[in-house]
Structures are given as structure tokens and as C-alpha cells.
Amino acid sequence: KLKFAATEFRGYTDEESTKKKIITDVFKKGDRYFRSGDLLRVDEEGFAYFVDRIGDTFRCKGENVSTAEVADVLGAAEGIEEVTVIGVRVPPHDGQFGLAAVVPQGEFDPVAFFRAAQELPSYAQPRFVRVLKSIDKTGTFKVQKNELRRDGIDPNAASGPLYFLGEDRYIPFNEELRSKVESGEARL
């Protein structure tokens, strides 16, 4: 039986935010746990290892997609310096679809990136790619995904050009294509 020395989480200044992070009655009546959003693995000697962020997944076409696993595959693509992945909502479609934010080494090659994405199951292939000059991070090197989520699939967002998954390459995504995607005329 593993035991961890820990102090009690006393909460945020906002009581509602605190309530969202505390879960109770998990293993026995009256227990309380702080839900950090981190997934850890504990080995046979009791050492805990960080695995991933629980929130860094999205559901696409009935499948759970790990953004970290998708980013690992796409990070090996030719001409890609850095990549991060998020799930974005595309009204009126259910679930989320992958958006990869990439920093290319030079010019973005939509054909080479398409080939790399083909190594993933179809539901995990990013439907959108945003090309950036850099990916914002915190002082502890955690990727800042909030701006990417805010920009979503807006082709006019200032953060960088947007591409859409085509038949044999990623193609530039514009307002006309956005209308087709949102109306269901263009297939996701």
C-alpha cells in the first residue's frame, strides 16, 4: 500500500474554482483529493513519475485522442522544429478535432506534414494546422495553449496561417472553406 506525505490543498481565492478541484468519497466515504490534472505512474518501489496531463486529450469521432502522442508523431515530421496539439470544437459537429500548432524549420511543407499525419489513425490526424513563428511557454516551459484555443479555426487569427486536411496535403484554410466545414459541405 502506497502512502504519500502531503499537505491539504486549502483552495483558490475563488470558492467555485476550489470546488472543481476537490473530489470526495473516491476510495472511502469522507476522503478528499486534489484533482491536479496530472497523470502519474507509480512504480513498484513507490516512485511517482509524470506521464501526461489528463486534460490534454480530446474526443474525436468517438475516440479519445492524446495530444501528447499526436505531437510526438508529428514532431518527427520533416522540417518541423516544434509542435503542440489541441482539440478544437467545430460547430455544429460533435466532439473536437485536432489542431496542430507547428513551428517549421523554414517554410512549412504541407505535403511532408500530411505524410507524417498519415502515420496516425484517421481520427487522430489533425484536421487543422496553424503555422507559428514560436510556441508560447511559461517560465517552466509549459506550452501556453489558451491563445490557440481562443483562435480556434479562425483563419484570420493573428497567430499564424491556418491549413486544413485535404486529400493529399494540407491546404490553406480561408473563410470560404470555413463556411463549407461549418455547414457540413466539407468533410471533417
C-alpha positions, 0 to 999 in steps of 0.5 A, a space after each residue: 500500500 502506497 502512502 504519500 506525505 502531503 499537505 491539504 490543498 486549502 483552495 483558490 481565492 475563488 470558492 467555485 474554482 476550489 470546488 472543481 478541484 476537490 473530489 470526495 468519497 473516491 476510495 472511502 466515504 469522507 476522503 478528499 483529493 486534489 484533482 491536479 490534472 496530472 497523470 502519474 505512474 507509480 512504480 513498484 518501489 513507490 516512485 511517482 513519475 509524470 506521464 501526461 496531463 489528463 486534460 490534454 486529450 480530446 474526443 474525436 469521432 468517438 475516440 479519445 485522442 492524446 495530444 501528447 502522442 499526436 505531437 510526438 508523431 508529428 514532431 518527427 515530421 520533416 522540417 518541423 522544429 516544434 509542435 503542440 496539439 489541441 482539440 478544437 470544437 467545430 460547430 455544429 459537429 460533435 466532439 473536437 478535432 485536432 489542431 496542430 500548432 507547428 513551428 517549421 524549420 523554414 517554410 512549412 511543407 504541407 505535403 511532408 506534414 500530411 505524410 507524417 499525419 498519415 502515420 496516425 489513425 484517421 481520427 487522430 490526424 489533425 484536421 487543422 494546422 496553424 503555422 507559428 513563428 514560436 510556441 508560447 511557454 511559461 517560465 517552466 516551459 509549459 506550452 501556453 495553449 489558451 491563445 490557440 484555443 481562443 483562435 480556434 479555426 479562425 483563419 484570420 487569427 493573428 497567430 499564424 496561417 491556418 491549413 486544413 486536411 485535404 486529400 493529399 496535403 494540407 491546404 490553406 484554410 480561408 473563410 470560404 472553406 470555413 463556411 463549407 466545414 461549418 455547414 457540413 459541405 466539407 468533410 471533417 
